[in-house]
Amino acid sequence: MVNLQCKYLGLDLKNPLIVGSSGLTDSVKLIRQLEENGAGAVVLKSLFEEEILLELKANMSRMTSESFLYPETVEYYEEHDTIRESTDHYLELIRQSRKAANLPVIASINCMTASQWTYFPKLIQEAGADALELNLFILPSDFKRTAAENEKLYFDIIKEIRQSIQIPIALKVSFYFSNLAAFLKKLSETGIQGLVLFNRFYNPDIDIDKLEVVSSQVMSHPADISLSLRWIAIMAGKVNCDLAATTGIHDGAAMIKQILAGAKAVEVASALYINGPEYIQNMLSELQQWMESKGYSSIDEFRGLMSQGMSQNAAAYERVQFMRYFRGFQKPNFFND
Ligand SMILES: Cc1cc2nc3c(=O)[nH]c(=O)nc-3n(C[C@H](O)[C@H](O)[C@H](O)COP(=O)(O)O)c2cc1C
């Protein structure tokens, strides 16, 4: 009999498929639906630091000059007042989903400073969240800031939040760091319980007819898995916390690859947007059938088997300009040489 149970952030999950933070997890009804279809856990849609600050702004006495809000952010929320997530509503979502569903509920905050909003995680903990995922990203596009200044912010934020809560903290990060392996390792040594590799961002594109900057593809593609797969494999066994994989996990096989690389769990969004909540069952039965075909009875038996540390071909994760693959690549027949 195959057992899909696993531990992530110290939490007991009935399987390693977590529904990633997104609009799929912004109501109790949706969370129940995800649970009924077998989700191992959910990460709630993120509350933005700006949304917490805006509530403070409404109560100016609690806000100091350290709390920075881009004027565009204030304008956006003033124009779209109904879109703004209220902090009360977010806490209620945590309370209600903990009551209505029997799976770990991980709250999520999207943040980029260690300023005034940091009182809020304590309320998240009190509302009953099982863990907190911080979606933390500072685009390194400021010519005047050094890499060290940008990176320090991550440690400042973790320090601040760790002082205020006891529930596990996971950090969802990008790959935009000058020395990625060393930086991820250093983050893992701050007392956080998990690193989620890697976040997928809103990216710009250009409409060449209208000459406008527009949003590029919001959903990921299965080929997008390769970046996080490489880095999960490289970091597995080298960090002091759990690793979860996200981006480009579109089927059971992709989930198996990430676990083989060393992930404790995977966070999935696009594949469920595209295929619906029932698709969780397909992904899990693919995992189960594969385990049966290989004779594995638990996830622990194969997790990390293909990580860089355990693999027979460790160099394959390192070489990014592999002569053998590029030179030997066959040209299609319509090129006559
Ligand atoms: C429509 C949509 C909304 C998302 N909203 C959030 C969010 O609020 N917070 C967050 O941390 N990630 C958010 N994400 C990112 C997902 O949680 C996930 O990490 C990312 O999409 C990569 O996984 P995927 O390839 O399965 O989509 C969102 C993704 C999508 C597609």
The ligand as a Gaussian input file, in Angstrom:
#p B3LYP/6-31G(d) Opt

LIG

0 1
 C       -3.444000      34.042000     -11.047000
 C       -2.305000      33.840000     -10.075000
 C       -2.307000      34.534000      -8.867000
 C       -1.234000      34.393000      -7.982000
 N       -1.244000      35.068000      -6.805000
 C       -0.219000      34.904000      -5.919000
 C       -0.232000      35.551000      -4.659000
 O       -1.157000      36.273000      -4.282000
 N        0.854000      35.356000      -3.850000
 C        1.906000      34.537000      -4.179000
 O        2.830000      34.361000      -3.379000
 N        1.916000      33.899000      -5.362000
 C        0.909000      34.063000      -6.232000
 N        0.916000      33.396000      -7.435000
 C        2.064000      32.533000      -7.734000
 C        1.707000      31.054000      -7.441000
 O        1.486000      30.833000      -6.076000
 C        2.832000      30.111000      -7.906000
 O        3.964000      30.225000      -7.052000
 C        3.285000      30.413000      -9.315000
 O        2.185000      30.665000     -10.156000
 C        4.078000      29.246000      -9.887000
 O        3.334000      28.053000      -9.865000
 P        2.574000      27.502000     -11.188000
 O        3.593000      27.314000     -12.226000
 O        1.932000      26.232000     -10.724000
 O        1.560000      28.553000     -11.568000
 C       -0.152000      33.520000      -8.312000
 C       -0.183000      32.820000      -9.527000
 C       -1.249000      32.957000     -10.397000
 C       -1.232000      32.165000     -11.677000

